[in-house]
Every structure is written in structure tokens, then in C-alpha cells.
Amino acid sequence: METGDKVPDEKTVWAFREQLTKTGLVDELFGQFIGYLESNNLIFNEGQIKDASFTIAPRQRSTREENQQIKNGEGKDL
């Protein structure tokens, strides 16, 4: 794809996906895709959900003195 190529907008992509779903081609296409993966000995794990949620990590509140000690290798093991 070149930078000047036209890219379909979201409505076009949505309409295409809806048409694939209505005609039942989604299952056929994914079946072929899974078959391709399996024929190339690639692993396909069905039914797995990966959690990608963001969490706030606790912030370390060291003093400047403590930070300098840590940099010097003099920090205490907790």
C-alpha cells in the first residue's frame, strides 16, 4: 500500500463485515484461516481471553538521600 492509496472508511468496513456475517462467510473464512494455521503447524488457541486492563502501580516515595544510597549500592533490602 502506498501512502496515497485510498483507505476504506469505518462505514465501508462495517458494511463489508455485516455482509460477511449475513451470508455466513465469516465462519467459512475463519475455518480456512484456522486450517491454514494448522497445516503450517501453528498453534491456534480457541476460547482464551487475555486481560489487558491498566492498573495504577504504587509510586515509590524515596527521599533524595535514599535515592542516592540506592544509586551507590547502599540501599536496604526489603
Summary of the structure (lengths in Angstrom):
residues: 78
radius of gyration: 25.8
end to end distance: 53.8
largest distance: 68.1
contacts: 91
relative contact order: 0.05
helix: 47%
strand: 0%
